[in-house]
Amino acid sequence: MSYCRQEGKDRIIFVTKEDHETPSSAELVADDPNDPYEEHGLILPNGDINWNCPCLGGMASGPCGEQFKSAFSCFHYSKEEIKGSDCIDQFRAMQECMQKYPDLYPQDEEEEEEAKPAEQVEESAATKASVAKEQGSSS
């Protein structure tokens, strides 16, 4: 015979071997696909974007949340042959906003190299080449 014990917020249920030998009489209730409190993925069953999805990592609610939503919505609903090609302005606005908050939206090293003006990249490449040349001749 099973019994229950309450410990604070937890309820502990002890069962016997006999309890496990009888088939369960629990009835499962089918999930309601329209339940607004049910967790879903990024795209809801009706095709809308789930802005509460943890997969977005809070992007929809940060200081650039509106720009992110605009760009992401544009891409999601884009009918262009090259999906999202009609969303360049929205993505540019999002990028400009994110650049105002470098602590919240750090750039990858590759992106930082791409963002440098061409002269700086050429100068650093020339400096690296001359250092390598000097090291090669001193050996």
C-alpha positions in Angstrom: 0.0 0.0 0.0 1.4 3.4 -1.0 1.4 6.4 1.2 2.3 10.1 1.0 4.3 12.5 3.2 4.5 16.3 2.9 7.9 17.9 3.5 7.8 21.6 3.0 6.8 22.3 -0.6 7.5 18.6 -1.7 5.1 15.7 -1.5 6.9 12.3 -1.2 5.0 9.3 -2.4 6.1 5.8 -1.4 4.8 2.9 -3.5 5.1 -0.9 -3.0 5.9 -3.6 -5.5 2.2 -4.4 -5.6 1.4 -0.8 -6.6 3.6 -1.2 -9.6 2.1 -4.5 -10.7 -1.4 -3.1 -11.4 -1.8 -1.2 -14.7 -2.0 2.6 -14.4 -5.5 4.2 -14.5 -4.1 7.6 -15.3 -5.6 9.3 -18.3 -3.5 11.5 -20.5 -5.0 14.8 -21.7 -4.1 15.9 -25.2 -2.2 19.2 -25.4 -4.2 22.1 -26.7 -2.2 23.6 -29.6 -3.9 27.0 -29.0 -3.0 27.2 -25.3 -1.1 30.5 -24.9 0.6 29.2 -21.8 1.9 26.0 -23.4 5.6 26.1 -24.4 6.2 26.0 -28.1 9.3 26.4 -30.3 10.2 29.4 -32.3 7.3 29.2 -34.7 3.8 28.7 -33.2 1.3 26.3 -34.7 -0.5 29.1 -36.4 2.8 30.2 -38.1 3.4 33.3 -36.0 6.8 33.9 -34.3 7.0 33.0 -30.6 8.8 36.0 -29.1 9.0 34.2 -25.7 11.1 31.3 -27.1 14.2 30.9 -25.0 16.0 30.1 -28.3 16.0 33.8 -29.1 18.3 34.4 -26.1 16.5 37.6 -25.0 17.1 39.4 -28.3 13.5 40.3 -28.6 13.5 42.1 -25.3 16.8 44.0 -25.1 17.4 47.6 -26.0 17.4 46.7 -29.7 14.4 44.3 -29.3 12.1 46.3 -31.6 14.7 46.4 -34.3 15.4 42.7 -33.9 11.6 41.9 -34.1 11.3 44.1 -37.2 14.2 42.4 -39.0 13.3 38.8 -37.9 9.6 39.3 -38.8 10.5 40.7 -42.2 12.8 37.7 -42.8 10.2 35.1 -41.5 7.4 36.5 -43.6 9.5 37.3 -46.7 8.2 36.0 -50.0 11.2 37.0 -52.0 13.0 34.4 -54.1 16.1 35.0 -52.0 14.4 35.0 -48.6 15.0 38.1 -46.6 16.5 40.1 -49.5 13.8 42.6 -49.0 14.8 43.1 -45.3 18.2 44.9 -45.7 17.0 48.1 -44.2 15.6 46.4 -41.1 18.8 44.4 -40.6 20.9 47.5 -41.0 18.8 49.3 -38.4 19.2 46.4 -36.0 23.0 46.3 -36.6 23.3 50.0 -36.0 21.4 49.7 -32.8 23.5 46.8 -31.6 26.7 48.8 -32.3 25.5 51.4 -29.7 25.6 48.6 -27.0 28.9 46.8 -27.5 28.8 45.4 -23.9 25.4 43.7 -24.6 26.1 42.7 -28.2 29.8 42.0 -28.6 31.1 41.4 -32.1 33.0 38.3 -33.0 36.7 38.8 -33.9 35.9 38.2 -37.6 33.2 40.8 -37.6 35.5 43.3 -35.9 38.1 42.8 -38.7 35.3 43.3 -41.3 34.2 46.5 -39.6 37.6 48.1 -39.7 38.3 50.6 -42.4 40.4 49.2 -45.3 43.4 51.4 -44.4 43.7 50.0 -40.9 43.5 46.4 -42.2 46.2 47.2 -44.9 48.4 48.8 -42.2 48.1 45.9 -39.9 48.8 43.4 -42.7 51.9 45.5 -43.8 53.1 45.7 -40.2 52.8 41.9 -39.8 54.6 41.3 -43.1 57.5 43.5 -42.2 57.8 41.9 -38.7 57.8 38.5 -40.3 60.4 39.6 -42.9 62.7 41.0 -40.1 62.3 37.8 -38.0 63.2 35.7 -41.1 66.3 37.7 -41.9 67.6 37.6 -38.3 67.6 33.8 -38.1 
